[in-house]
């Protein structure tokens, strides 16, 4: 996810800055996005952590830790949208070559290194079976991604969604930025959100619900992931509301301040997130099962995603407005975790698997297992960041500076 790998200098330092400082030790970063980014990756790691090694205080959180992905989507929509809106306002256009070059150097190196390890060395795979390598390499694995046929490297689905977003958004901004106003933008967003709910409802009724009704819960879970949760066309809410937040703050700042002051936005955002989590908690016929602790029943699948995305966008907007306050009470480790988040996202499942191979799954219980999983995950992420991410960021900055 490229909220975890965005290229905006307002939120991430340049490669040169990183090379001369300890990881994340820079003053140019915004606190709010870093805190949310850190929270998001920790939630993603938690949802994939074996329950036997999950501290008791986090077991309840683990059931909803999947929302870390939605935090990433909103962050991506906002950060990339803000970057593009700023450019189009200053220059009247978007330098597509520079934009895509930055995306390629920021995303591809670490991703293809990890994919290569998965393809060449099956021992590092977090599951015995894997989707075809070409589907990962073309960022199309999230379409028809059936976990019954291959479960290794499943976290790549969200990277596919983000890649499709990065491919399309600059073109849409170039096409529409002078042609539509506030009302048209809100209308389009409303249509997309409603269409997404209708689509998820239809897919649930036609694909998932029938399997739930006959008690085939494992198949229903796999079909839900394949048809409702993974595809790009069902997961546009977070990215869209992130872009809307960027557009409101950039093009209509006074209007945004009037209707979304930070305290109101923060409180309202938590209300939206809370309502969404309640919807995801309605299990109906799934009550008493364990398969749907993470991906709940129809109400959440249909309406939960847009509600939670709106809530996260409002919270992000409030945190941006409260930046001067947040800087007084920095969250320990947030900058480091945010800097490593992309590498953590790519490697944590394999790191968990390698931990089991080294220590034995039966020995990774309780607090010891939790510490070992974290230690090996962060060690793998630091190595990937230092040897791959940082190297290609330096190369990218060098190439772009030569082109000026």
C-alpha positions in Angstrom: 0.0 0.0 0.0 1.4 3.2 -0.9 0.1 5.4 1.8 3.0 3.4 3.4 5.1 4.3 0.4 4.0 7.8 -0.7 6.4 10.2 -2.3 5.2 13.5 -1.0 8.0 15.4 0.7 5.6 16.9 3.1 5.1 13.5 4.7 8.2 11.5 3.8 11.8 12.7 3.7 13.9 12.4 0.6 16.2 9.5 0.2 19.1 11.8 0.8 17.6 12.9 4.1 17.1 9.3 5.1 20.7 8.4 4.2 22.2 10.9 6.6 19.9 10.2 9.5 18.7 7.3 11.6 15.5 5.7 10.3 12.7 8.3 10.4 14.7 10.9 12.2 13.5 13.9 10.3 11.5 17.0 11.2 9.8 17.3 7.8 7.2 14.6 8.5 3.6 15.3 9.6 2.8 13.7 12.9 -0.9 12.8 12.1 -0.2 10.7 9.0 2.7 9.0 10.7 0.6 8.0 13.7 -2.2 6.6 11.5 0.3 4.8 9.2 2.0 3.2 12.2 -1.3 2.2 13.7 -2.4 0.7 10.3 0.6 -1.5 9.9 0.5 -2.7 13.5 -3.2 -3.6 13.0 -2.4 -5.5 9.8 0.4 -7.4 11.5 -2.0 -8.2 14.4 -4.7 -9.6 12.2 -2.1 -12.1 10.8 -0.6 -12.9 14.1 -1.4 -16.4 15.4 -4.0 -16.1 18.1 -1.9 -18.3 20.4 0.8 -15.5 20.4 -1.7 -12.6 20.7 -1.6 -10.9 24.1 -5.0 -11.3 25.9 -5.5 -7.5 25.8 -5.3 -7.5 22.0 -7.5 -10.5 21.2 -10.6 -8.4 20.9 -8.8 -5.8 18.8 -7.5 -8.6 16.6 -11.0 -9.3 15.4 -11.2 -5.9 13.8 -7.6 -5.3 13.0 -8.3 -5.7 9.3 -9.4 -2.0 9.3 -5.7 -1.2 9.1 -6.0 -1.7 5.3 -8.8 0.8 5.1 -6.6 3.3 7.0 -3.9 2.8 4.4 -6.4 3.3 1.6 -7.6 6.6 3.0 -4.1 7.8 3.6 -3.1 6.9 0.0 -6.1 8.7 -1.4 -5.4 11.8 0.6 -1.6 11.9 0.2 -1.5 11.2 -3.5 -4.5 13.4 -4.2 -3.0 16.3 -2.3 0.3 15.9 -4.2 -1.5 15.9 -7.6 -3.9 18.7 -6.7 -1.0 20.9 -5.7 0.8 20.2 -8.9 -2.2 20.8 -11.2 -2.9 24.1 -9.4 0.6 25.4 -9.8 1.3 24.1 -13.3 -2.1 23.5 -14.9 -1.2 19.9 -15.5 0.5 16.7 -14.1 3.9 15.5 -15.1 2.9 12.0 -15.8 6.4 10.8 -16.5 7.7 12.1 -13.1 4.7 10.8 -11.2 4.9 7.3 -12.6 8.7 7.2 -12.3 8.4 8.1 -8.6 5.7 5.4 -8.2 7.9 2.7 -9.9 11.0 3.4 -7.9 9.1 3.6 -4.7 6.9 0.5 -5.1 8.4 -2.0 -7.5 11.9 -2.7 -6.1 10.9 -4.0 -2.6 7.8 -5.7 -4.0 9.6 -7.6 -6.7 12.4 -8.6 -4.4 9.9 -10.1 -2.0 7.9 -11.7 -4.9 11.2 -13.1 -6.2 12.0 -14.7 -2.9 8.5 -16.2 -2.7 8.8 -17.6 -6.3 12.4 -19.0 -6.0 12.4 -20.2 -2.4 9.1 -21.9 -1.4 10.4 -22.3 2.1 9.8 -18.6 2.8 6.1 -18.8 1.7 3.6 -18.2 4.5 1.3 -20.9 3.0 2.0 -24.0 1.0 0.1 -22.9 -2.1 0.4 -19.7 -4.1 -1.4 -17.9 -6.9 0.5 -17.8 -10.3 3.6 -15.5 -10.1 2.5 -13.6 -13.2 -0.7 -12.5 -11.5 1.4 -10.8 -8.8 3.8 -9.4 -11.2 1.0 -7.8 -13.3 -0.8 -6.5 -10.2 -4.0 -8.4 -11.2 -3.9 -11.1 -8.4 -6.8 -9.4 -6.5 -9.2 -10.4 -9.3 -10.5 -13.9 -8.9 -8.1 -14.4 -5.9 -9.5 -17.6 -4.4 -7.6 -18.5 -1.2 -8.6 -22.1 -1.6 -6.3 -22.3 -4.5 -3.4 -20.3 -3.1 -2.9 -18.4 0.1 0.7 -17.3 0.1 1.5 -13.5 0.0 -2.2 -12.6 0.2 -1.4 -9.1 1.4 -0.5 -8.2 -2.2 -4.2 -7.8 -3.0 -4.2 -4.3 -1.5 -1.1 -3.3 -3.4 -3.0 -4.2 -6.6 -5.9 -1.9 -5.6 -3.4 0.9 -5.0 -1.6 0.3 -8.3 -4.8 0.6 -10.2 -5.6 3.8 -8.3 -2.2 5.3 -9.1 -2.6 4.4 -12.8 -6.0 6.1 -13.1 -6.1 9.0 -10.7 -3.6 11.4 -12.5 -5.5 10.8 -15.8 -8.8 11.6 -14.1 -7.5 14.8 -12.6 -6.1 15.9 -15.9 -9.4 15.2 -17.6 -11.8 16.6 -14.9 -10.1 19.3 -12.8 -11.4 22.2 -14.9 -14.7 20.6 -15.8 -16.4 19.8 -12.5 -17.2 21.7 -9.4 -18.1 20.9 -5.8 -21.6 19.7 -6.5 -20.6 17.5 -9.4 -17.7 16.0 -7.4 -20.0 15.2 -4.5 -22.5 13.7 -6.9 -19.9 11.4 -8.5 -18.6 10.4 -5.1 -22.1 9.5 -3.9 -22.8 7.5 -7.0 -19.5 5.5 -6.6 -20.3 4.9 -2.9 -23.9 3.8 -3.6 -22.8 1.7 -6.6 -20.3 -0.1 -4.4 -22.9 -0.9 -1.8 -25.3 -2.2 -4.4 -22.5 -4.3 -6.0 -21.4 -5.8 -2.7 -25.0 -6.6 -1.7 -25.6 -8.3 -5.0 -22.4 -10.3 -4.8 -23.2 -11.3 -1.3 -26.7 -12.4 -2.1 -25.7 -14.3 -5.2 -22.3 -15.8 -4.2 -21.8 -15.8 -0.4 -25.3 -15.9 1.2 -26.3 -19.1 -0.6 -23.2 -20.9 0.8 -23.9 -19.5 4.3 -27.5 -20.7 4.2 -26.4 -24.3 3.5 -23.7 -24.2 6.2 -20.7 -24.2 3.9 -18.9 -21.5 5.9 -15.4 -22.2 4.8 -16.4 -22.0 1.1 -18.5 -18.9 1.9 -15.5 -17.2 3.6 -13.3 -17.9 0.6 -15.9 -16.7 -1.9 -16.4 -13.5 0.2 -12.7 -12.8 0.0 -12.6 -13.5 -3.7 -15.7 -11.7 -4.9 -16.4 -9.0 -2.3 -13.2 -8.1 -0.3 -10.3 -8.3 -2.7 -11.4 -6.8 -6.1 -10.6 -3.2 -6.9 -14.1 -2.4 -8.0 -15.5 -3.3 -4.5 -12.9 -1.4 -2.5 -12.9 2.2 -3.8 -14.4 3.8 -0.7 -11.2 4.5 1.3 -9.3 5.8 -1.7 -12.2 7.9 -2.9 -12.8 9.6 0.5 -9.1 10.2 0.9 -9.1 12.0 -2.4 -12.2 14.0 -1.4 -10.5 15.1 1.8 -7.5 16.3 -0.2 -9.7 18.1 -2.7 -11.7 19.8 0.1 -8.7 21.0 1.9 -6.9 22.2 -1.2 -9.7 23.8 -3.3 -12.2 24.8 -0.6 -10.1 25.3 2.6 -12.5 27.9 4.1 -15.5 25.8 3.4 -13.8 22.8 4.9 -12.8 24.7 8.0 -16.3 25.9 8.5 -18.0 22.6 8.2 -15.3 20.3 9.5 -13.5 22.0 12.4 -11.0 19.5 14.0 -12.9 18.7 17.2 -16.1 18.1 15.3 -14.4 16.1 12.6 -12.6 14.0 15.2 -15.7 13.2 17.2 -17.8 12.6 14.1 -15.1 10.4 12.6 -15.0 8.1 15.6 -18.8 7.9 15.5 -18.7 6.8 11.9 -16.0 4.2 12.7 -18.0 3.0 15.7 -21.2 2.6 13.7 -19.3 0.7 11.0 -17.7 -1.7 13.5 -21.2 -2.3 14.9 -22.4 -3.3 11.5 -19.4 -5.6 11.1 -20.3 -7.2 14.4 -23.8 -8.3 13.2 -23.2 -11.9 12.4 -26.7 -13.3 12.1 -26.4 -17.0 11.1 -22.7 -16.7 11.5 -23.0 -16.3 15.3 -20.8 -18.8 17.2 -18.5 -19.4 14.3 -14.8 -18.4 14.1 -14.4 -18.0 10.4 -16.1 -14.7 10.2 -14.4 -13.0 13.2 -12.6 -10.8 10.8 -14.9 -10.5 7.8 -18.4 -10.3 9.2 -21.8 -10.7 7.7 -23.8 -8.8 5.1 -24.5 -5.5 6.9 -20.8 -4.7 7.3 -19.8 -5.9 3.9 -22.4 -3.7 2.3 -22.4 -0.5 4.3 -19.5 -0.8 6.6 -16.7 0.0 4.2 -17.9 3.5 3.1 -18.8 4.4 6.8 -15.4 3.4 8.1 -13.7 5.2 5.2 -15.6 8.4 5.9 -14.7 8.1 9.6 -11.0 7.6 9.0 -11.0 10.5 6.5 -12.5 12.8 9.1 -10.0 11.7 11.8 -7.1 12.2 9.4 -8.4 15.7 8.5 -8.7 16.6 12.2 -5.2 15.3 12.9 -3.8 17.4 10.1 -5.5 20.5 11.6 -4.2 19.6 15.1 -0.6 19.1 13.9 0.7 21.8 16.1 -0.8 20.0 19.1 0.3 16.6 18.1 3.9 17.8 17.8 3.9 18.5 21.6 3.2 14.9 22.4 5.0 12.7 19.9 4.1 9.0 19.9 7.3 7.0 20.7 8.4 4.9 17.7 5.7 6.2 15.4 8.2 7.7 12.9 10.3 4.5 12.8 7.3 2.2 12.3 5.8 4.5 9.7 9.1 4.6 7.8 9.4 0.8 7.9 5.7 0.2 7.2 5.9 -0.7 3.5 8.7 -3.2 4.2 6.8 -4.6 7.2 3.7 -5.0 5.1 5.6 -7.0 2.5 7.5 -9.2 4.8 5.6 -9.8 8.1 3.7 -12.9 7.0 6.8 -14.6 5.7 8.7 -13.4 8.9 6.0 -15.1 11.0 6.4 -18.3 9.0 10.2 -18.3 9.3 9.8 -17.7 13.1 7.8 -20.9 13.3 10.4 -22.9 11.3 13.2 -21.7 13.5 11.6 -22.0 16.9 8.8 -24.4 16.3 5.1 -23.3 16.4 4.6 -25.1 19.7 7.2 -22.9 21.3 5.8 -19.6 20.0 3.0 -19.2 22.5 2.0 -16.3 24.7 4.4 -13.4 25.3 7.5 -15.2 24.0 5.9 -15.9 20.7 4.6 -12.3 20.4 8.1 -10.9 21.1 9.8 -13.3 18.6 7.3 -12.5 15.9 7.8 -8.8 16.3 11.6 -9.0 16.5 12.0 -11.1 13.3 9.4 -9.1 11.5 11.2 -5.8 12.2 14.6 -7.3 11.5 13.4 -8.4 8.0 11.7 -5.0 7.4 14.9 -3.1 8.4 17.0 -5.2 6.0 14.6 -4.7 3.1 14.3 -1.0 3.8 18.0 -0.5 4.1 19.2 -2.6 1.2 16.4 -2.1 -1.3 14.0 0.7 -0.5 16.6 3.2 0.5 18.9 2.3 -2.4 16.2 2.8 -5.0 15.0 6.0 -3.4 18.6 7.4 -3.7 18.7 6.3 -7.3 15.3 7.9 -8.0 16.3 11.2 -6.4 19.5 11.2 -8.4 17.6 10.5 -11.7 15.0 13.2 -11.0 17.6 15.8 -10.0 19.5 15.2 -13.3 16.3 15.7 -15.2 15.7 19.2 -13.8 
